Amino acid sequence: MKFKKIITAVTIVTLSLTVSFQASAKDNLALVVSTLNNPFFVTLKEGAVQKANELGYDLVVLDSQNNPAKELANVEDTIVKGAKVILINPTDSDAVGNAVLAANKAGIPVITLDRAAGKGEVISHIASDNVAGGKMAGDFIFEKLGADAKIIQLQGIVGTSASRERGEGFVQSAQVNKLIILTAQPADFDRAKGMNVMQNLLTAYPILQAVFAENDEMALGAIRAIQTAGRNDILVVGFDGTQDGVKSVERSKMAATVAQQPEKIGSMGIEIADKVIKGEKVEQKVPVELKLITK
């Protein structure tokens, strides 16, 4: 009987050690986000965290606070901590190059999310079709206002692929539909900057009929400036489909938003990382579908 108890105790200890080993043997993934001060990227992070939990990975999330120097430091930190794959949502498509090269030098695969990298080797890039989304916004404005509609374009952070591609699609639509772009000015994807830039532009361009903002945060800032100016005749179209953006559409404040699926971008990033770790083939570019949200 005593011998049987000893065997049972040894078995329990062995199982405990096995479970402990499995827990500590989780592969470590890293997600370096441009900023967590933007609801879009918070949702992207949440999608990545949920999928990492489902697949049994430890996911370290680091906020670059829209600072390329901090982004590089974050990536170097994940390299030191032995990340198996690094997922990067770049602060700037050109500036992120040094961070990607650092990961390449360390032999760690890199996946980019939402924004591409200008240099370095990236094993897979997951993003919405931003050119198609910009065109979708322009086509919607044409449907509502017709040709010769006078529009202001609020641009995101200059140098990011998202801003460049959304602007490219919007300009394509403007040319085809003969829309008049009065001016295009950056507001860095930021709500407060969107409001400040819009306040100045309302004075300079009183004939304005519509605004295309390359993200919902700037669109919401523009709407605040338009309301403060007492204008209710300006159509605003955003981009991203954030929770605040969709609420604004439902309340008839924003005319439409081109909705991305940030949660899906984050989730797919982890799925691709899982395939990379398992040695499976992955696509170099993975598009995520868009949809136009109107009331």
Salt bridges, closest charged atoms under 4 A:
GLU54 OE1 - LYS51 NZ 3.00
ASP58 OD1 - LYS26 NZ 3.96
ASP77 OD2 - LYS81 NZ 3.17
ASP114 OD2 - ARG115 NE 3.96
ASP114 OD1 - ARG166 NH2 3.95
ASP139 OD2 - LYS135 NZ 3.11
ASP188 OD2 - LYS193 NZ 2.85
GLU217 OE2 - ARG191 NH2 3.01
ASP233 OD1 - ARG231 NE 2.85
ASP240 OD1 - ARG166 NH2 3.58
ASP244 OD2 - ARG191 NH2 2.98
GLU271 OE2 - LYS51 NZ 3.33
ASP274 OD2 - LYS278 NZ 3.12
GLU289 OE2 - LYS264 NZ 3.15
